[in-house]
Amino acid sequence: MTIVFTGGGTVGHVSVNLALIPHFVSDGWELHYIGSETGIERKMVEDIPNLSYHPISTGKLRRYLSVKNFTDLFRILKGILQARKILSKIKPDIIFSKGGFVSFPVVAAAKLKKVKVILHESDLTPGLANKMSMPLSDAILTTFKDTEKFIKDSDKVHFVGAIIREELKAGDRAKGLRFCGMENGKPILFIMGGSSGAQSINIAVRNNLDKLLNSFNIIHICGTGNVDSTYDFAGYRQYEFVKEELPDMLKACDLVISRAGANAIFEFLQLKKPMLLVPIPLSQSRGDQYHNAEYFKAKGYCDVLYDESLSSDEFVSKVLDVYNNRNDYLEKMEKQTEIGSVNDIISIIKSFLIDKKKPLHYN
């Protein structure tokens, strides 16, 4: 059997694929990944053994008027033609699409080639690329049960819960502390602003380092090009991006400050890390992180601080408040029911291939 994975642009559009790939490798499938030329997905998957990476052209369609919508349309059309050529060559049995704008040309090409597509949506509300891909897909898997409300083709929808990479569960606290050089006994504050960092969070952290370092050692994943060597303090470690060390760092940390991308916050939930979530502002997004953060707050898994409050005294007080009340968050996390199993998705894919004409009803 041959499977093609696609998805990219952010870590969140790759992480579920990373959770699935090892299982298909061990089952002896032929694996391919179609992504962009320079996106983060290439960096994350191209070194995986037994997986072939195929770059294509991709563009982004925006919700606002922009000349780039016109020029990117040609990039998308080029990507569809490239993806169609790749699919013609490798003849996959099925496509698994995680979303992001690189995925749409692949899904469109799969429709042209009559290849079955299973699509995964991580956020509570679907992104534009997935919205465009949904009518072309044969099944839609969701992380949030309530996502079905936002999908017209509800008969295709299957709630599978959050899928967490196995390697994240195998972190070693001692290794994480040694790697970061933090062994003085202070609690660890882990800060992550998404794949490319978050400038507003970076600024807020650095403006308040003296106050934060009174209570915490800090691991700061600040994004590509955002390490600032002028902030060279004991107990503060900056990294652009981490890969192999991430499970150990997460195991070592006691509290997380993060944007509110679905995959990341469900990973923190699985690892039982109290969170202060700072969603991307509504002025800069479609509101997906806002909805994710509010959902987690209502469940009692986190507190939420909005970008406009990062420059105020509320930032440090919120951080301390979450840490001081960490046991309340941990109690709620112990009772969570949102984490799914990678085996559920694998069963859907395999069952769908056994009888391709049979509707998917595996909930």
N, C-alpha and C positions, 0 to 999 in steps of 0.2 A: 504494500500500500504506500501511496505517496501523499504527503500533506504539505501544503504551503501555508506558512504563517505570514501575517502582515500586520503592520501597526507601527506607529512611531511619532516622533516629534517631541515627546516627553518620556520620562521613565515610566510614568503611569500607563502609557500606551504600549509598553513592552513587557511589563512585569508579569502579567498573566501568561504571556507566551513563554517567558522564562520558566514559569512554574510547570508548564505542560511539556516543554521540549524534552526534558530528560526521560519522561515516561515513554514517549514515542521512540526515542533513541533505543531504550532498553527493549522495546517490543520489536525492533528491527525495521521500523518504517524508514522510507526515504524522506528526508526532511529538506525543505527549502524555505528561505525567508526572502520576501520581497520588501525592500525598504528604500529609503532615499539615498542619495549619493553621500551626503555628509551629516545626516541626522544622528541623534544619539543612539538610535536603534542599531546602527551599523557598529558603533563602538561597543555596544553591549552584547551583540550576538555573533559577530563575524569570527570570533576565535573559538566558538563552540565546535567540538569535534562532530563529524558526521552531519553537519548542516552547511548547505551551500547558500551564500548570500548573493542576491541579485539586485543591484541598484537601478532605480528608475527615476525619471523626472517627476517632480511633484510641485503643486502650487496650492495656494490657500485662497478660498473664497471667503470674503469678509461680509459681515452684516451691515456694513456702511459703504457709502459710495467711495470708490478709490480706483485710480487708473490701474493699480495692480490687479484688480479683479479682471480686467480685460487681458493683461499680459499673462497673468497666471492661468487663465483659461486655456491658453495654448500649451502651457506647461503640463496641465492636467491631461489634455488631449494627447499630447506626446507620451505621457505616462501610461495612458490606457493602451496605446499602440505597443509600447514597449512591454507592458505586462501581458498583453495578448500574445506577443511573440514568445515570451518566456513560458507561458502556460501551454502553448502549442508544442513547445520542445519537451517540457518535462511531464506533461499529461498527468496532472495531479488528480487524485480521487476526491479531494475536498480542500476547501480554503477555510482557514480560521483567521478571522479579522478582529483585531483588537481596537481599531479606530485610529484617529489622527488622520491628517489629510493625505498621507502617503497611502492609506488603505483604500480610499475611494477608487483610484484608477485600477487597482487590483480587483476589487469587487465588480466594477463595471466590466472589466475584461473577462472575469469569470462568468458573468451573465451572458456575454457574447459567445463564450466557448461552452456554455451549458454545464459549467462546473458548479457543484453545490457549495454554498457558502453558509458558514455558521459565524455569526457576529456576536461580539461581547461588548456590553456597555457597563462601565464601572460606576459612572456617576448617577446620582439620583435622577437628573434630567439629561437626556441624550444631547451629545454634541452635534454640531452641524454636519461633520463628515459622516457620522453614524446615521443621522437623520436621512441624509442623501442615500446611504447604502442600504437602509432597512428595507425599502421596497424591492431591492434586488437580491435580498438574502432569503435563505430558506428557514433559518431559525435565529432567534434573538435571545441571548442569555443575559441575565441581569444580576447585578450585585445587590441592589436594593429591591425589595419586594414591591414597593410603591412605584417603581419606574414604569410598570405596565400602564399606569394612568396616562403617561405621556407618549405612548406609542399607539399609532392607529392600527397597525396589524397585530392586535393583541393575541390572536390565535397562534402567532409564531413565538410568543414570549414564554420563557422558562426561567424562573427564579432559581439561581444556583448558589447565591451567597458570594461572599468574598473569597478569592483564591489567593493563598499566601505561598510564596516561594519557600520550599523546604529548607534551603540553606540559611534563611533568616532565623529559623527556629533553633539552629545549631550553634549560635554564638557562644563565645567563651569570654566571660567578664574579665578574667585576669589578663587574657591576651589583649583585650581592648584597652585596658588600663595601661599595660606595658607599651603598647603601640603608641598611645598618645602621651606617654610619660606622665601619667597622673596617678600617683599612689599616696597622696597625702590625706586621704580619708574624707574629703569633702564630697557631697553628692554631685553627680554629673548632670549638667544641663546640656542636652543635645539640640542643636538648632539646624534646621534644614529648610531652605526656601524654594525647593523645587529643582528641576533639572538645571536651570541656568541661574539659580539663585534668586533672591528677592531683595532689591536694593533698599526698600523701606525697612525690612527686617534687619538687614545688615547694618544700616545706619543707626537704628534704634539700639541694637545690641552694643555697637561700638561707642555710642554716646553714653551708655550706661554701664560700661565695663567695670568701673570701680565699684559701683553698687552691687552688680551681679557677682563679681569675684569675691565679695565679702562672704557670700553664702555658697557659691558653687565653683567647681571646675567646669570649663566650657569647651565643648567640641562644636565647632562651627563649620558646617558645609555651606560655603558662601557662593559657590557657582564659578564657572569658568571666567578667569580674568579678574575675579573679585577679591583675591587674597591681598591684604594690605600689610606689608611688612613693618609699617610704623607701629602697629599694634602688637608689640612683642612683649607679652606679659606672662609671668608664671601662672599656670593654670588655664591658659587660653590657647587653644590649638585651632588653626584655620586650615581648611582643605578646599580645593576647588570642587573635587568630585572624588568619591570613594567607591570601590567596587568590592574587592575581595575582603577588605577590612570591615565593611558595613555591618555584618552580623555581630561581630565582636564589639563594635562601638555601641550598637543598639542594646546588646546584652549588658554593657557596662553602665548605660545611662539610667537616670532615675526620673527624668522629666524631659518632655519634648516641647519645643516651639516649632511650629511648622505651618506652611500653607495647608490647604485643605483638599488636596487632590485625593480622590477616593482610594486609590490603591495604597498610597502612603499611610493614610489614617487608619485603614483597616489593618495594615501591617503593625502599626503601633498598638491597635486594639488587641490583636492576636498576642503580641508580646507583653501586653499589660503595662503600657507606659502612659501615665497621666499626661494629658496634652493641653497646651494653650495653642489654639488654632487661630491663624490670621489669614482669612480667605482673601484671594485676589479681589480688589474692589470691584463693585458692580460697574463702575465707569470704565473698567479695563477688561471686562469679561462678560460672558453670557449669564453669569450668576450661579454656575454649577458649584463652585467652591463655597459660595454663600449657603446654598441649600445643604450641601454635605455637612458643613460645620454646624448649622442649626439643628440638623437631624442628630448629630453626635451629642450636641449639648442637651437636647431634649431627652436623650437616652442616659445622660449622666456620665458620659465618657470623657468630657472635656469642658473647658471654658473657652470662650471666644472673645477675641479682641480685634477690632476693625482697624484698618490702616490709618484712619484719621486720628486714632488715639495712641498710635505708636510713639509719637513725639511728646506725649504727656507723662506725668508721674504715674499714670494708671498702668503703664507697661510693666515697670518693676513690681508694683504692688500686685498685679495680676499673676506674675510669675511666682512670687512668694506665696500668694494665696493658693494657687494650684498645688504647689509643693506641700504646703502645710495641711492641705485637705486631701492629700494623695490617697489616703486609705479609703475615703468615700468613693473616689473614682475607681480604685481597684476593686472595691466591693461590687460596683455596678458592672465592671468588665468581666468579673467572674461569672456573671449571669447572662452574658451576651449569647445571642442565638444567630448572629449574622454571618459568622465564618462558615464557609462551605468547604467542600472537598474537591480536590482536583480530580478525583475518581468519578465524580458526578459528570463533569464535562467530558472526560474520556469515554464514559459509558454512552453519553448522548452521541458523540462523534461516531463511535464504533457501531452502535445500534442503527444509526442513520445510514451507514454504509451497507449494513447487512440487507436492509430493505429500503432502498432509496425512494420508493413510492409511498412508503408508510409515513403518515404524519407523525411529528415528534410530540409525544405525550409522556414525558418521563419525570414529571414533577412528583 
